Amino acid sequence: MQEVDDSGLLREYVRRGSEEAFAALVGRHINKVYSVALRQVGNPHRAEEVTQAVFVVLARKSRALLKHTSLSGWLFQTARLTSLTLLKSEIRRVHREEEAHMQTIVDQTESEAWRQIAPLLDNAIAGLGAQDREAIVLRFFDGKSMKEIGVALDSSEDAAKQRVNRALEKLRVSFVRRGIASPTALIAGAISAHAVQAAPVGLAATVCATAVKGSAAAGSTLTLVKGVLKLMAWTKVKTASAIGISVVLGALAIGRDNLPRIFEAAWNATPAHSWYDDLQGPVISSDHEHAAFAARKGEKWCVLVDGRETGEYDADIHSLSLSSDGGHFACVIKTGGKWRVVVDGKESAPYDTEPHTLALSPNGKHAAYVIGRGEQWRMVWDGREGASYDEIPLPIFSPDDKRLAYAAKSDGKWWAVVDDQKSGPYEELQGLNFSSNSRRVGYAARRDGDSWRLVVDGEEGKQGYDEMRGPVFSPDGQRMTYAARVDGSWRMVVDGEAGAPYNDDIHDAIFSADGKRVAYAGKRGMSWHVVVDGQEGPPYGDDIHNPIFSTDGKRVAYAGKTGRNWRMVVDGIESPDYGDDIRDPIFSSDGKHVAYAAHTNHKWRVVVDGRESPEHQDFRQPPAFSPDNEHVAYAAEQDEKWRLVLDGREGPLYDDMSPPVFSSDGKYVAQAARKGGRWRIVAERY
């Protein structure tokens, strides 16, 4: 009997809910996913958690993936993204591993070559173009023949062979840039022999039970799934041999000025007359008025900010970012064999190593990043280099742009560096952050042989703890919470007062916008509870979503799960049971309405103030409220097509679609939609 291919198994799972088809997909790809995860996170148990999360995401996005040409490439990318989501300290780990392998290799064996390239492999493959990445994964991770690769990529066997060879050469060049000189034949042999290893016995069964059968997953796994789904949400631009974005104004004759700002920004950033061989982005400013892309024409890259081309570079553009008002941009480029940071078109001095963790201050007037100097690292702030350390994670700007803080490690000890002033040394340090008014800075730290203590504005607290998380400041900077564990139990400490004990886990607290209310979730025994203003809610046995407040702080909502059933809890009132999942709710700006999506029997419904929509195969999160809070819109899937749903009325079908947004004047709703291979911005009056 002929073996069913990936697309056939996925189609069987989507259309009939076949657990056997999903189990076959897991069995076919689990070793690859586990191996990518293990290289990224460096810990077998955490790699298993990543693997479970990847297949949960596969189950949730299975319908959308029916149009995907290669499931192998998607799983590779998702495993990498999920690993990066898990590892908030990934940058530090990459620093250590890459620097440890910065040496030229002579007369290597396959095993020696593998030891050198393994820490760099997945990032190097991720940096390839989509078709090259698919070819490498299919050839060396899945063991496909050139003929099979040609079929998968809709090309000939000879074309597949040329693509694999070109992709291998690109990997070789990438490794050379890191100081590793290996011939392509040796790289190919090393990847073939070592890139995929067997996943632990029993992991496939656990994955299937978690992803398909609804068995309880660890809270950390479910948090990881939510995080990677947000990361995979619509921030993409479809790329082909040539890319452009055009604007279609529905059946209306409206001007560009009437478009919602986020789409006007995307339109501005990719003018109709411009075509590019590749686009990365968009990066949208937080005020939704500006957008930026990294764009390639031929072999040259440039930055597009609101349609203006800036610079011309020989290599890829990295770490592109915009200030909150869109008035400033920064990125990392490599030209002439040297790395540079570009801020508003002005290039920094050249560096021999790649700058990391580039950050713009909120108003974009300042930039900070980490640069390697020999075996040491330095923080660079507006071109000024700080002291040398063995390790530096991320720069942290204060909200008012005037202050900079970061953690730094030297001779095995950690220091908190705030405004160039060091505090320490500490054995461990975490949670460094500013209050929203920029006046206070806090973190949790542990000195040698001592307990964890809270440190605020340089002063250490007297109370010691076995473990800590936080601190979290209220929006006005006047209040503070942190989680602390003593004698096996976690407690949330709010304004110095410890709450009830939870012996298993506790989530970070959130404040209402006015800072007057606080909520968090804690687990005691087998049950989760949400605590709002010190009052504990009902128990949920398997999982709970973090609570959210309405903008005015008067209302609170969260979702809880017991067994296979989810319920949304709004102001203490539970919804009916939903069997599969509930996505986080959203309040209208006046706090009077709440909307969320619920999943039962492989179908989604959007629920607004308790009223359920018709069933949809999938939808784009989140629903959007109009400025006057009287209308709600979302994108829904039907028969592998997408349409706008506005107040229950369904619009025309498109091949793909972004979540909708309303115009600031409240007259139009718009979304980006793809039809016939091109993206368009469609605006309608409601």
N, C-alpha and C positions, 0 to 999 in steps of 0.2 A: 504493500500500500504506500502510495506517495505521501511523504511527510507534509503536513499542513504548514505553510509559511507563517511568519509573524502576523502579517496583515489578516490572514484567514482566522488565526486564533483570536486576535483582537476583535475582529468583527463578530465572531461567535460569542465572545464574552459580552460585548456591548449590546448585541441584539437579543440574546437569550439568557444573559446572566450566567453563562456556563462557568462553574467553578473549575471544571476539568480543563477548559481552555486556558484559564488564567494560570492554573497550576503548571501547565505545559510551558507557558511563557516564563514563569518563574524558574522552572528547572533549566530552561534553555539559556537564561541570561544571568542567573544569580551569581555564578562564579566571577563573571566580569564585573558586575556591580560591586560585589564585596571586595574585589581586588583593587578597584579604583578607590573605594572608600578607605581601605586599609592603608594605601599609600598616602592618602591625604591626611587622615587623622592619626595614624601611627599607633592605634590601639585596637586589638581585636574586638573587644566588647563594644566600643564606640562604633567600629565599622559595622557590626551587626545591627546596631541601632540605625545607622545611616541606611543600610540595606533595606530594613523594614520600612523606613520612611519613603524611600524611593519607590517601592512597589505600592505603598498606599497612595502616593501621588499618581502613579500609573493607573491605578483603579479609578481614581477620581477624575482624571483627565482622559480616560480611555476613548471617549467618543470624539473628542477634539483631535486625537492622534490617529484616527482612521485615515486622515488626509496626509499623514506624515510618510515620506518615502522610505525611511529607514528607522525602525525602532531601536536598533543598536546604537546609532549615533545619539538619539534622544536620551537613551538610558545612560550613556557615558556622560553627557552634559549634565543630566539631572543628578547623577551620583556625585559629580564634582561640585555642583551648586549646593547640594544638600550638605556635603562635607564642609564647605566654606561657611554655610549658615550655622552649622554646629560649632565650628571653631572660631570664636570671636578673636582668639589669639593667633589666627592663621598667619598673619603677617609676620609675627615673631618667629613662628616655626619655619616659615619659608626663608627668612633671613638666616637662621642658623644652618639650615640644610644647604642652602645655595652657597653660602660662604664656605662651608665645610667641604664642598665639592669643587671649589674654584681651583682646579689644577689640571694641567695637560696630561693626557694619558698616552703612554707609549707601549707598543706591543701588548695590547690588551687581550685578554680572553673574553668570551661572552659574559661570564659571571662577573669579571672585573668591570666590564663596560656597564652591565646592569646596575651594579652598586653605585656607579657614578651618575647614570642618567635617571634612575628610578625616582629620586625626589623631584626632578624637573619635568618628568615625562608628561603627566596629565595636563599641567599648565601649558606646555609646549604644544600638545595636541589641540587643546582648547583654543590656542592662538591661530590655528590654521583656518582657512576658509571652510565653509560648511561642506562642500563636496570633497575636499581633501581630507577633512576630519572623518567623514563617513567612510572614505576609502581605507584609511588607516585602521579604523575600528573594525570594519568588516574583514580586512585581510589578516591583521595580527591579533585581534582580540577574539574574533569569531572563527578564524581559520577558513574563510571563504576563498574559493578559487577566483582567478581573474575573470573568468566567464560569469560566475555568479555575481561578482562585484559590478561588472558591466550591466547585467540585467537590473540589479538593484538601483544603479545610478542612471539607468536609461541611456546607456552608451555601449559601444562595442568592447570586445575583450581587449583589443589593442589599446583603445583609449583608456580603459581601466588600468592597464599595465603602466601606461605613461603617467596617469594621475598618481598612482601609488609611488612610482619612482620620483616624481616631482615633490610629492609630499614628504617622502623620506629625505630628500635633499634639503627641504625647508627645515625639517627637524634637525638635520646635521648642522645647518648654519646656526640654528637657535642654540644648540649645545656649544658650538664653537664660541659664540658670544659669551657663554658662561665659563669659558676656559676648558671645555672638554672636546678634544679633537678625536673623533672616531669616524671611520669610514661607514658609509651607508649600509654596506653588507653586514658589518658587525652590529650596527644599531638594529637592523631588521632581525638578525638572529637573536639578539638579546631580548627584544620585545616579544618575539614569538615564543621564546623559551620561558620567560619569566613574568610577562605582564598579567597573566590570568592564573590564579591559583584556586584550589578547591575551597568553597565556602564551608563553614563548620557543619557537621552532620546535624540534621534536624532544623537548620535555619530556614530551609525552603518551606517546611510545614508550618513553622511559626509565621513566616511572611504571608502565606496564603490565608492562614487563620485570621491574621490581623487585617489584611487588606480587603479580603472578600467576605469572610464569614462573620465579621463584626466582633471578633474576640477583643477583649480589652487590651489596649496597648499601654505601655508606660507613659506617664504624663509627659516626660521629656521627649518621647518619640512623637507624640501628638503635637506638642509645641513646635518641634522641628518641622513637621509636615506643614503646619500653618505658616511658619516662617518662610519655607521654600516656595509655597504657593503664592505668597505675597511677592517674593522675589521674582517669580515667573509671571506675575500679572502684567498687563499690557504696558510695556515700555518699549516695544519693539517696532522696527520698521522692516517690512519685507524687502529682501534684496534679491536681485536677479542680475542678468547680464547688464541691464540698465535700469535705473530706479528713478522714479519721479513721484511727486505728490501733486494731485490736482484738486481743485475745489469745485464741487457741484452744489448748487443752492436749491436742491430739491425741485419742487414745482414753483418756487418763489423767485422773484427778482429782488434779492436783497444784496446790499453791498458788503464788502469785506469788513467794514466797521461794525456790522451787526453780529458777526460771528462770535461765539464764545471765545474768550481770550486764549485758552489753551490751544485751540485749533488755529486761531489767527497766528499764534506764535509758531506753530509747526509749519503753517503755510509760508510765513515770512522766512523761516529758516531754510526752506527748500523751494526757491522760486521756480515758477512753472517752466522757465526756459532752460533750467539747469538739469543735467543728467549726470549721474555718477555711477561708477562701476561697483562701489560699495559704500554703504552708509552705516554708521554705528551711532545709536541713540534712538530717540532724542533725549537730551537732558533738558527738563523743563524747570524754569525758575519757580520758586514757591508762590509767587504772586500770579503765576499762570500767564504772564504777558510776554515771556521771552523763551526761546528754545535754541539749542545748539546741537550740532551733529559733528562727528568726525567723518570726513568724506574723502573718497579716493577717485581720482581720474587717472587711468593708466597706472603708473607706478608711483605717482605723487599723492600725498595726503595733505589736507588742509582742514582748518576748523571753520565751520559755518555758524555764525551767531546772527540770528535774525536775517538770514539771507546773505550776509557779508562774508566773503571768503577771506580768511586770514592765514598768512604763512604758506609755505610750500616745503614739505618734508619728505625725506626718502623712505622713512619707515613708519610703522603704525603709530597712532596717537593713543596714549594711555591716560587713564585717570582724569578724563574730561569732567569739569565741574563748573557750575554757574553760581554766582552769589544769589542770595534770597530774592533780591530785586531784579536779577538778570542783567545788571549793569556791568558785571565783571566776569571773566572766565579765566580758567587756568587748566593746564594740561602738562603731560610729560611727553617729550619727543626724543627721538634719536636721529641725529644727522651728522655726517662726517665722522662717524665712529664714536661720537661723544653724546652723552645724555644731557638734556637741558630741561629746565622747568620754564614754561611759557605762561606769563600772567599778562592778560590784556595785550597780547602780541609782543611783549617784551621778553626776550630770552635771558635766562640766568647765565652765570658762568658755566662752562662745560664741566661735566663730571665723568669719571671713568666707569662708575657703577650707576645703576638705575636708581633714581630717587623713589622713595616709597611713601605711602600714606599721605599724599598731597591733600591739603585741606585749605579751603578758603574761609575766612571769617564771615560771619553772617552778612555784613554789608559789603563784603568783597574787597575791602581796602587792604587786607593783609593776607598773606599766604604763608603756610608752614609745611614742612616736609622733613623726612629723615633721609640722610645721605651717609653712605659708607666711606670711611677713610681708613684704608688698611683693614685691620680686624676690629675697628671701633666704629661706632655710629654717633652721629651728631644731629641735633635738631637745628634746622635752618628756618629762621623767622625773618621774613622780608629781606632775605639775602645775608643775614648775619648768622654765623655758625656758633652754636653753643658748645658746651663742654663735651668731651668724648665719654661714651659709655659702651658697655658690652652689648646692651640691648635697649631699644626704645620702641614702644608700641605706637600709639596714635597721639597726635597733637589735639588738644581740646581748647577751643576758643570760648571765652565768656560771651554771653548773648550781646553785650554792649560793644564787642570788638576790641576792648582795651586790654584784655588779659589773656595769657596763654598758660596752660598747665599740661604736664605730661608725666608719666611714670618712666623711670630709667633704672637700669640695673648695672652695677659695677662691682666686680670682685665678689659675685654671688649675693649681693645685697641690693635691695630695692630702695629707691629714693622717690619722693614726690617733689617735682620741680614746678613751682608756681611763681610766675613773674621772675624767673631766673634765680629764685631762692629755693635751696634744697632743705627738705625735711626728711629725717631718717637717721640711721639706716633701718630697714625692715627686712624680715625674712619673707613676708608676703605683703602684697598691697593690691587692693581692688576697689572699684566703684568710684574712682576719681571724677568729680563733676562740679560744675558751678551752679549756684542758685539762679533762677531766671532773672533776678535783678542784678546779677553779676557781683554782688557784694560778698557772698559767702562761697567757700569752697570746702568740700568734704570728701572723705574717703574712709575705708576700713583698712586697718593695717595690723600686722602682728610682728612684734620684735622677737629676737632670739630667746627661746625658752619661755615666752610670755603668751598670754591669751590675746585674742583679737580685741581691738579697741576702736572706737569711733574717734576720728580726728576731724575737727572742724576749725577752720582758720588757724591751723597750726597747733591747736590745743588738743591733747589727748584726753579722752574720757577716762574716768576712774573705774567704770564697770568693765570687767573682762568677760569674754565669751569664747565658747569652743569654736564657733564659726559665725560668719556674718555675711549679709548681702546688703547692698545699698551704700550710702544713704540716698534717699529721694527727697528733694525739696518741693514744697508747694509752689504754685505759680507766682505767688507774691513774695516768696523767699522767707516767709515768717515761720513756717512750720516744716517739720522734717520727720521722716519715718525711716526705719531700717529693720531688717529681719535679723534675728539673733538666735543661736542655738546654744542651750545650756542643759547639761544632764540628759541629752538625747531628745529634747523637745525644742521645737521652733516657736518663737513668739514674735509678733510684730510690735515694735516699740514706736509709739506715736507720741511725739512731743515729750519724750522721756518716760512715758508710762507704758509698761509691758502689757500686752493683751493676753488672751487665753492661749494655753499650750496646744501645739499640734505636733504629734510625734513622728510624722512622716515627711511632710514637705510644706512649703509655704511660698506663695507667689509674691512678687513685688507689689507694693501698694500703689494706688493711683489717687490723686486728689481731684476734686471738682475744680472747674476753671476759676472759681472765686477763692479756692483754698480752704473753704469751710468744711468740706466733707471729705472722707477718706474711705476707701474700700480695698479689700484684698481677698484672696482665696487661700484656705489652708486645709490640709488633709490630716485627719485624725483616724487612726485605724484603717478601715477600708472606705471611709467616706470623705468626700470633699464638702466644704462649706464656704459660702461667701459671707464675709463680715463687712457690714456697712455701718459706719459710725459706731462701732463696738457691738452691734447687734448681729448675732450669728443666724444665718439662714438655714433652710432645710438641707438634709444630707443628700448627696448624689454619689453613687457607689463607684463609678468608673472614670469620669472625667468631668472637667468644668472649664469653661472659658473665663478669661479675666473679665470682671465687670467693667462697664463704661458708664459715665455720667452724661446726661444731656448738657447742652451748652450752659443753661442757666443753673445747673447743679441740682435741680429739684427732682430729677428722675434718674433711675439706675436700671440697667438691664444686663443680663448675662445668660448663658446657656449651660445646662447641666445634663449629664448622661448617667442613667442607671440601666444596666443590662445592655440591650440594643437600642434603647429609646432615648432620644434627646427631647428636652423641653426648654423653651425660652421663658425666662422669668423676668417680667417687667413690673417694677414697683411691688415686688412680692407676689404677683399673680402669675401662676404657671399656665403655659399654653397647652394644647393637646400634645400627645406623644407624636414624635416624628422618628421613623425607624432607623435612618442611616446617618444623618448629619444635619447640623445647623450652622450656618455661617454667622459671623459676628454681626450684631445689629447696628443700625445707624439711626440717630435721632435727627429730626428736622431742626433747623436753626432756632426755632422758637420753643423747642422741646415738647410740642404738643403731639407729634406723630413719631412713630417708630416703625422701621421696616427691616426685614431680614429674609433670608432664603432658607428653606427647609427641604431636605432630601429624603424621599421615601420611595421604595420599590423602583429604584433607578430613574426617578423623575424628580424634578425640582419645582417648587412653588415659591413665589415671592409673597410674603405675608406683610400687609400694611395695616397696622392698627387692628390686628386679629383677622382681617379679611384675606382669604387665600386667592391667589391668581389661578388661572388654568395651569395644567401641567406643562413643563418644558423639559427638553432633554438636557439642557445645561443653560447657564446664564453667566453674564459678566458681572463680577462683583466690584463695587457695591451698587445698589440702586441709588438714584440721585433724586433729591428733592429740589423743586423749583425755588427761586428766591422768596416767593410769597408763601412757600410751604404748602401750597394747595395741590400740587401735582407731583407725581413720581414717575420716573422713567428708568428703564434698564434694557440691556441687550439680552435676547433669549435665542436659544438654538432650536431649530426644527429640521429634521431630516438632513443633518450636516450643513445646514445653512443658518444664517443669523439675521435677526430682525429687531428693530426697535419696538418696545412695548411702552406706550405712554398712557397712563391712567387706564390700563387694560386694553387699549386699542393697539392692534398689531400693524406694523408697517411692512414695506416690501422686504423681500429676502435678498441677502448678500452672501458672498462666499466667506467673509469674515468681518468682524466689527469690533470696535473698541467700546468701552462703557460710555454712555452718553453724558453730556454736561449741558447745563442750562446757561443761556446768555445772561450777563449781569443785569440787563434791562428787563429780564423776565419775559421776553416775547418769543424766544426761539429755544429749541433744544437741538443739539448737534452731536454727531459722532463721526469718527473716521470709519469708513466702510470700504471693503475690497470687492471688486467685481471685475471679472475678465483680466485678472493679473495686475490691476492697478488700484491703488488706494485713493479714495476720494473723501472729502469732507462734506457731509450731507446735513443741511440745516432745515428745520421745519418750524412753522408757526404752530402753536398749540392753543 
